[in-house]
Amino acid sequence: MPRERLQGPEPPTARDVEGINRVFSEAFTDRYQRDGMGGVRVPYLNPAIWRFAIAAAADGAMLWRDGSGGIVAFNMVHRSGTEGWMGPLAVRPERQGQGIGAAIVREGIRHLSAGGARIIGLETMPRTVDNIGFYSRLGFRPGHLTVSVARELDGAGPGAGIRLSAGGHHAALRDCRTLTEALSPGVDFTREIELTLELGLGDATLVTAGNALTGFALWHSVPLAEGRTGDEVRVLKLVASDVPALRRLVEAVEAHAWRQKARRVSIRCQTAYRDAYGALLESGYRVHWTDLRMTLNGKTETPACGEGVVFSNWEI
C-alpha cells in the first residue's frame, strides 16, 4: 500500500457521507460492469443509512484519504458483542490494484481481533471470483449463502406482536439480549436496536409465549437508496427460539409493516438454517438476491443452540 500517499484510517463524520456515497457507488458499479452487467448503476444510499452504519460501527468506521483530502477507501467494521463483520468496504476504482483493499481489510481484522471478536466475517457476491479469491488470500473461507427473500403484502394479516417503540423498551431490550445470548452466546444486537430507534429508521417486533420472549426482529422502513419511496420493510436481525416462533414472528413483522404503509417485507436469510429457509419459502417468500458469507480462518460462525434461529445481516 502506498502509505506515503494516503492518510488514515480516520473516523468519518457526517460531512463525509457524500464522499463515501460516491466511492461506494463508483466502486460497486465498476464491479458489476467487470462482471458483465454493464447496464447496472449502483445508486447512492440514503444518507440516513450511512449515518446509521457509521454510528453502529463506532470506532470501527474508518476511511482513508489522498493528499488532497479526497476519500480513497473506507471500511465499516462492526461488532455485535463477539460477532464481528465488515461491510460495506470499497476502494475508488482508479486506486484499485495498489494493495489498498488488502490493507483496509487487514486493518478491519486487526480492529475486530483487538476488540475480542470470536467471529470475523463479511459477505460478497458469489459470482465474483475475483472477490472470493481476494478475500481467500487474506485468510477468509467460503461458507453458506445469505439469501435475500421478499414477499409482497396484500393486507395486514393475522400476525400479533409487540413493537419495541410502544413503551417499556428497556426491559424488552434486556429480554432480547437474554434470548440472543441463550441461542448464540456472546452475540448482542442491543446497539443496532437502540440506534434504529434513536435515528427513527424503523423498529423491532417482538413475539412472546406466555410471559417469555420467543423471538424478535429488528427492521428498517426508511428507503435504502437515495430518492426511493419507503414501501419496504427490511429485516436486519432476527432471533427466534425455534421455527414455529419464527413463523409467528414473521407474521407479526408483516402486520407491522402493513401499518407502516409498506407493501413488501424482505429478510436476509442465512441458509445454514435450512428449516427456517424452507419455512420462509412456504410462507410465500421468493428469492431475490444471494451473497456468499465468508469467515476468517479460526473465527468462524457456529449455528444457534438447539432449535434456535439467528439471522444476522452483514450488510447495511
C-alpha positions as CSV (number, residue, x, y, z in Angstrom):
1,M,0.0,0.0,0.0
2,P,1.4,3.4,-0.9
3,R,1.3,4.7,2.6
4,E,3.0,8.0,1.8
5,R,0.1,9.0,-0.4
6,L,-2.7,8.1,2.0
7,Q,-3.9,9.4,5.3
8,G,-5.8,7.1,7.7
9,P,-7.5,5.3,9.0
10,E,-9.5,8.1,10.4
11,P,-13.1,8.3,11.6
12,P,-15.7,9.7,9.2
13,T,-18.1,12.5,10.1
14,A,-21.5,13.5,8.8
15,R,-19.6,15.8,6.3
16,D,-18.0,12.7,4.7
17,V,-21.3,10.9,3.8
18,E,-21.4,12.4,0.3
19,G,-17.9,11.3,-0.4
20,I,-18.4,7.9,1.0
21,N,-21.5,7.5,-1.1
22,R,-19.6,8.5,-4.3
23,V,-16.8,5.9,-3.7
24,F,-19.5,3.3,-2.8
25,S,-21.5,3.9,-6.0
26,E,-18.5,4.1,-8.3
27,A,-16.7,1.1,-6.9
28,F,-19.7,-1.2,-6.9
29,T,-20.9,0.0,-10.3
30,D,-17.4,-0.8,-11.6
31,R,-17.5,-4.2,-10.1
32,Y,-20.9,-5.1,-11.7
33,Q,-19.6,-3.9,-15.1
34,R,-16.5,-6.0,-14.8
35,D,-18.8,-9.0,-14.0
36,G,-20.6,-8.4,-17.3
37,M,-23.6,-6.4,-16.0
38,G,-22.9,-3.3,-18.0
39,G,-26.4,-1.8,-17.5
40,V,-26.2,-1.8,-13.7
41,R,-25.6,1.5,-12.0
42,V,-25.5,1.3,-8.2
43,P,-27.4,4.2,-6.7
44,Y,-26.3,6.3,-3.8
45,L,-27.6,5.1,-0.5
46,N,-29.9,7.1,1.7
47,P,-27.7,9.4,3.8
48,A,-29.7,8.2,6.9
49,I,-28.4,4.7,6.2
50,W,-24.8,5.8,6.2
51,R,-25.3,7.7,9.4
52,F,-26.6,4.5,11.0
53,A,-23.7,2.5,9.6
54,I,-21.1,5.0,10.9
55,A,-22.8,5.2,14.3
56,A,-23.2,1.4,14.6
57,A,-19.6,0.8,13.6
58,A,-18.5,3.4,16.2
59,D,-14.6,3.4,16.3
60,G,-14.7,0.7,13.6
61,A,-15.8,3.2,10.9
62,M,-12.7,4.0,9.0
63,L,-11.7,6.0,5.9
64,W,-8.5,6.8,4.1
65,R,-7.8,10.0,2.1
66,D,-5.3,11.1,-0.5
67,G,-3.1,14.1,-0.3
68,S,-5.9,16.5,-1.4
69,G,-8.3,15.2,1.3
70,G,-10.4,13.1,-1.1
71,I,-11.8,9.8,0.1
72,V,-9.9,6.9,-1.5
73,A,-11.3,4.0,0.6
74,F,-13.5,3.1,3.5
75,N,-14.3,0.1,5.7
76,M,-17.3,-0.1,8.0
77,V,-16.2,-2.6,10.7
78,H,-19.0,-3.7,13.0
79,R,-19.0,-5.7,16.2
80,S,-22.2,-7.1,17.8
81,G,-20.8,-8.5,21.0
82,T,-18.4,-11.2,19.9
83,E,-19.7,-11.2,16.3
84,G,-17.6,-9.0,14.0
85,W,-18.1,-8.3,10.3
86,M,-17.0,-5.8,7.7
87,G,-19.3,-4.0,5.3
88,P,-19.6,-2.1,3.2
89,L,-16.0,-1.5,2.2
90,A,-14.7,-0.1,-1.0
91,V,-11.7,1.4,-2.8
92,R,-12.1,4.1,-5.5
93,P,-11.8,2.3,-8.9
94,E,-8.7,4.1,-10.2
95,R,-6.8,3.3,-7.0
96,Q,-7.6,-0.5,-7.0
97,G,-4.8,-2.9,-7.7
98,Q,-2.4,-1.0,-5.4
99,G,-2.7,-3.1,-2.3
100,I,-5.2,-0.6,-0.6
101,G,-8.0,-3.1,-0.5
102,A,-5.9,-5.7,1.3
103,A,-4.6,-3.1,3.8
104,I,-8.1,-1.9,4.8
105,V,-9.3,-5.5,5.3
106,R,-6.3,-6.3,7.4
107,E,-7.0,-3.2,9.5
108,G,-10.5,-4.4,9.9
109,I,-9.3,-7.8,11.1
110,R,-6.9,-6.1,13.5
111,H,-9.6,-3.9,14.9
112,L,-12.0,-6.8,15.4
113,S,-9.4,-9.1,16.9
114,A,-8.3,-6.4,19.4
115,G,-12.0,-6.0,20.4
116,G,-12.4,-9.7,21.2
117,A,-14.5,-10.8,18.2
118,R,-15.0,-14.5,18.2
119,I,-16.5,-14.3,14.6
120,I,-14.9,-12.3,11.9
121,G,-16.7,-12.3,8.5
122,L,-18.1,-10.5,5.5
123,E,-20.3,-11.0,2.5
124,T,-19.5,-10.8,-1.2
125,M,-21.2,-11.6,-4.5
126,P,-20.9,-15.4,-5.2
127,R,-20.5,-14.9,-8.9
128,T,-17.4,-12.6,-8.4
129,V,-14.5,-15.0,-8.4
130,D,-12.0,-12.0,-8.1
131,N,-13.5,-11.0,-4.8
132,I,-13.7,-14.6,-3.5
133,G,-10.0,-15.1,-4.4
134,F,-9.0,-11.8,-2.9
135,Y,-10.6,-12.5,0.4
136,S,-9.4,-16.1,0.4
137,R,-5.8,-14.8,0.1
138,L,-6.4,-12.8,3.2
139,G,-7.5,-15.8,5.2
140,F,-11.2,-15.9,4.6
141,R,-13.0,-19.1,3.7
142,P,-16.4,-19.5,1.9
143,G,-19.4,-20.7,4.0
144,H,-23.1,-20.7,3.3
145,L,-25.2,-18.2,1.4
146,T,-27.2,-15.3,2.7
147,V,-30.3,-15.3,0.5
148,S,-32.4,-12.2,0.4
149,V,-36.1,-13.3,0.3
150,A,-39.1,-11.0,-0.1
151,R,-42.8,-11.1,0.0
152,E,-45.4,-8.7,-1.4
153,L,-48.1,-7.9,1.1
154,D,-51.8,-7.7,0.2
155,G,-53.2,-7.0,3.7
156,A,-52.5,-6.7,7.4
157,G,-52.6,-10.4,8.0
158,P,-53.3,-12.1,11.4
159,G,-49.9,-11.5,13.0
160,A,-49.8,-10.3,16.6
161,G,-46.7,-8.9,18.0
162,I,-45.3,-6.1,20.1
163,R,-43.5,-3.1,18.7
164,L,-40.5,-2.2,20.8
165,S,-41.2,1.5,20.5
166,A,-44.6,1.1,22.0
167,G,-43.1,1.6,25.5
168,G,-41.1,-0.1,28.2
169,H,-38.3,-0.9,25.8
170,H,-35.5,-1.1,28.4
171,A,-37.0,-4.3,29.9
172,A,-37.7,-5.6,26.4
173,L,-34.2,-4.9,25.3
174,R,-32.9,-6.9,28.2
175,D,-35.1,-9.7,27.2
176,C,-33.9,-9.5,23.6
177,R,-30.3,-9.6,24.8
178,T,-31.1,-12.6,27.1
179,L,-32.7,-14.6,24.3
180,T,-29.8,-13.9,21.9
181,E,-27.3,-14.9,24.5
182,A,-29.1,-18.1,25.1
183,L,-29.0,-19.1,21.4
184,S,-25.7,-17.5,20.3
185,P,-23.5,-16.9,23.4
186,G,-21.6,-13.6,23.2
187,V,-23.7,-12.1,20.4
188,D,-25.6,-8.9,21.2
189,F,-27.7,-6.7,18.9
190,T,-28.6,-4.1,21.5
191,R,-26.6,-1.3,19.9
192,E,-28.2,-1.7,16.5
193,I,-31.7,-1.8,18.0
194,E,-31.1,1.3,20.1
195,L,-29.6,3.3,17.2
196,T,-32.5,2.3,14.9
197,L,-35.0,3.8,17.4
198,E,-32.8,6.8,18.2
199,L,-32.4,7.7,14.5
200,G,-36.1,6.9,13.6
201,L,-35.1,4.3,10.9
202,G,-37.5,1.5,11.9
203,D,-38.4,-0.6,14.9
204,A,-38.3,-4.1,16.4
205,T,-41.1,-6.6,16.5
206,L,-41.3,-9.0,19.5
207,V,-43.4,-12.1,20.0
208,T,-44.0,-14.0,23.2
209,A,-45.4,-17.2,24.6
210,G,-47.0,-16.6,27.9
211,N,-44.6,-14.1,29.6
212,A,-41.5,-15.3,27.8
213,L,-40.0,-13.7,24.7
214,T,-39.7,-16.2,21.9
215,G,-38.5,-14.0,19.1
216,F,-37.7,-10.5,17.9
217,A,-36.8,-8.9,14.6
218,L,-35.0,-5.6,14.0
219,W,-36.2,-3.8,10.9
220,H,-35.8,-0.6,8.9
221,S,-38.5,1.1,6.9
222,V,-36.6,4.1,5.6
223,P,-35.7,3.8,1.9
224,L,-32.3,2.1,1.3
225,A,-31.4,4.1,-1.8
226,E,-31.4,7.8,-2.0
227,G,-34.6,9.2,-3.5
228,R,-36.6,6.0,-3.3
229,T,-40.0,5.6,-1.7
230,G,-40.4,3.9,1.7
231,D,-42.5,1.0,0.7
232,E,-40.4,-1.9,2.0
233,V,-39.5,-3.2,5.5
234,R,-36.1,-4.8,5.6
235,V,-35.3,-7.2,8.5
236,L,-31.7,-6.8,9.6
237,K,-31.5,-9.1,12.7
238,L,-33.9,-11.9,13.6
239,V,-33.8,-14.2,16.6
240,A,-36.3,-16.9,17.3
241,S,-36.4,-19.8,19.8
242,D,-37.4,-22.3,17.0
243,V,-39.1,-22.4,13.6
244,P,-42.7,-22.1,14.9
245,A,-41.6,-18.9,16.7
246,L,-40.0,-17.7,13.5
247,R,-43.3,-18.2,11.6
248,R,-45.2,-16.2,14.3
249,L,-42.6,-13.5,14.3
250,V,-42.6,-13.1,10.5
251,E,-46.4,-12.8,10.5
252,A,-46.1,-10.1,13.2
253,V,-43.5,-8.2,11.2
254,E,-45.7,-8.3,8.2
255,A,-48.6,-6.9,10.2
256,H,-46.4,-4.0,11.5
257,A,-45.1,-3.4,8.0
258,W,-48.6,-3.1,6.6
259,R,-49.5,-0.5,9.3
260,Q,-46.3,1.4,8.3
261,K,-47.8,1.5,4.7
262,A,-45.0,-0.8,3.5
263,R,-46.1,-3.3,0.9
264,R,-43.1,-5.6,0.9
265,V,-41.0,-7.3,3.6
266,S,-37.5,-8.5,2.8
267,I,-35.4,-10.8,5.0
268,R,-31.8,-11.8,4.6
269,C,-31.8,-15.5,5.5
270,Q,-28.6,-17.5,6.3
271,T,-29.0,-20.8,4.5
272,A,-27.2,-22.6,7.3
273,Y,-30.7,-22.6,8.9
274,R,-32.3,-24.9,6.3
275,D,-35.6,-25.4,8.1
276,A,-36.0,-21.7,8.6
277,Y,-35.3,-21.0,4.9
278,G,-37.9,-23.6,4.0
279,A,-40.4,-22.1,6.3
280,L,-40.0,-18.7,4.6
281,L,-40.4,-20.2,1.2
282,E,-43.6,-22.0,2.4
283,S,-44.9,-18.6,3.6
284,G,-44.7,-17.1,0.2
285,Y,-41.2,-15.5,0.2
286,R,-39.3,-15.6,-3.0
287,V,-35.5,-15.4,-3.7
288,H,-34.3,-12.0,-4.9
289,W,-30.5,-11.9,-4.3
290,T,-27.7,-14.0,-2.9
291,D,-24.4,-13.2,-1.1
292,L,-21.6,-15.6,-0.2
293,R,-20.8,-15.5,3.5
294,M,-17.1,-15.8,4.2
295,T,-15.4,-16.0,7.6
296,L,-11.8,-15.7,8.7
297,N,-9.9,-19.0,9.4
298,G,-10.3,-19.7,13.2
299,K,-13.1,-17.1,13.5
300,T,-16.0,-19.0,12.0
301,E,-19.7,-19.0,12.9
302,T,-21.5,-21.8,14.7
303,P,-25.3,-22.4,14.4
304,A,-27.6,-21.2,17.2
305,C,-28.1,-23.6,20.1
306,G,-30.8,-26.2,19.9
307,E,-33.6,-25.4,17.5
308,G,-32.9,-21.6,17.6
309,V,-32.6,-19.3,14.6
310,V,-30.4,-16.3,14.5
311,F,-30.2,-14.3,11.3
312,S,-27.6,-11.5,11.3
313,N,-27.4,-9.3,8.3
314,W,-23.8,-8.5,7.4
315,E,-24.8,-5.6,5.1
316,I,-26.5,-2.3,5.9
